[in-house]
Amino acid sequence: MSAPAESPNVAASPARALKSHYDALVIGCGMSGLGAAIRLAMSGRSVLVVERHNAPGGLNGYYFKAGRKFDVGLHAMTNYAAPGKKGPLTKIFRQLRIPPEAFDLSPQLSSRISFPGEELRFANGIDLLESEVARAFPKKIDAFRDLVRLVEAHDALDISRPQATPARALVHERLGDPLLAEMILNPLFYYGSALQNDIDLDQFCILFRALYLEGFARPFEGVRRILRVLLDRYKALGGERLMKCGVRRLVADCGHVAAVELDDGRTLTAGSVLSTIGSDETLGLLGMDAPGKTLPRHGYAEHIACMKPLPSELGWKDTIVFFSNTARTDYRVPDGLVDPSSGVVCMPANYDFGTRRMEEGMLRVTVRANHRAWKALSKSEYAEAKKQVAEAMMASALGHLPGGAAALPKNALLFEDTFTPLTVEKFTGHISGSVYGSPVKVRDGRTPCDNLFLCGTDQGFLGIVGAILGGISIANLHVIGPGA
């Protein structure tokens, strides 16, 4: 995603013909919106997806720059299920009637958690991580296995339960070793926690399954492949899509959405409205106070470095590296623009693509960022700050790769780009440019209006698989009904 000053034109498109009424209207053409829209269209309903921007995907979109295509959110597609195995991904294929091979998923090679003085490797399935814990923390392997059993027994998808217990202290208590606990927690923080310096127990269990029990995969083409499959499926079912024109206001009458006002001034009606833009953002469309709007929210900055060699040619063979320069991750909104002391390094070329090979290498370095601090900068200060934080982010990340900065040849970098919470805010409309939404989740998707439902991030479902599944589950539960 490029900087705000370089963003593509997202002005409203010329008015196109629309029906005055739809059985269902979905706000947002991201993963959860498409998952919901496909299920609704499969049930025979007339469906319209409305998206303010000119490209689909939302938090999992892509952009073009310098003749290259870049994924925005996709480091990895979690919850990987090999052909024939059950899991959330298999459920998506079944619910949407999409053949598994359509996503063209290739599994990761292996990933790594890198802390001062210790590292843990993991791959798809728990075996490698379990052996690594036994090697590095032999006295705690039984405690680790007990934690795995706790995760497997916990029904993290029980939407009838309110907010669950914060998990950080519980994990420390269960494992009995501060370093091991922090190493297990770190990737789960970065791949889904909306809390400051903690993680909800349900989110912990969902992410533990997604990362450690199941694992990572990626289409060779990146997120574009997944979006194309979903859009083609939706179109084949007769679903309609309106791009570059969002929702300006939801008109409520006696606890019921009576009308939907679009950015271009047109007004539609819909039997059901499903919003994927966030709980507080949706309440804003109703003209209501957003109780979670003032709570601290995690923002991220990402630096993308395209290289002449592939990472594996430099001895960097991990798919993803989760790193921390300290023994305890300070997972909160940083005081400065970014906190490069911990974060994530993704190397998209390091998946098992078989005989296929990427033309260039790439490092994607992601760290926590302070939206308010970025917002306070002038345009010239913003451009200079991006350069400075990019250097700090790269330096910190390279310290956790074999050979460090010395392994990267001079003049190896072909192109670099950096995006910030302001970019995320511009392209998604999320408050404070947050990626994981409000710390307060609405698990059952209900709102003050009886025909308005939430799905996606603020429902508490995470990642591409979680987002799609969240859209499906809300469509089934509140609109299609039992037996869906």
Buried (B, 14 or more C-beta within 10 A) or exposed (E): BBBBEEBEEBEBEEEEEBEEEBBBBBBBBBBBBBBBBBBBBBBEBBBBBBBBBBBBBBBBBBBEBEEBEBBBBBBBBBBBBBEEEEBBBBBBBEBBEBEBEBBBBBBBBBBBBBBEEBBBBBBBBBEBBBBBBBEBBEEBBEBBBEBBEBBEEBEBBEBEEEBBEBBBEBBBEBBEBEBBBBBBBBBBBBBBBBBBBBBBBBBBBBBBBBBBBBBBBBBBBBBBBBBBBBBEBBEEBEBBBBBBBBBBBBBBEEEEBBEBBBBBEBEBBBBBBBBBBBBBBBBBBBEBEBEBBEBBBBBBBBBBBBBEBBBBEBEBBBBBBBBBBEEBBEBBBBEEBBBBBBBBBBBBBBBEBEEEEBEBBBBBBBBBBBBEBBBEBEEEEBEEBBEEBBEBBBEBBBEBBEEEEEBBEEEBBBBBBBBBBBBBBBBBBBBBBBBBBBBBBBBBBBBEBBBBBBBBBBBBBBBBBBBBBBBBBBBBBBBBEEEB
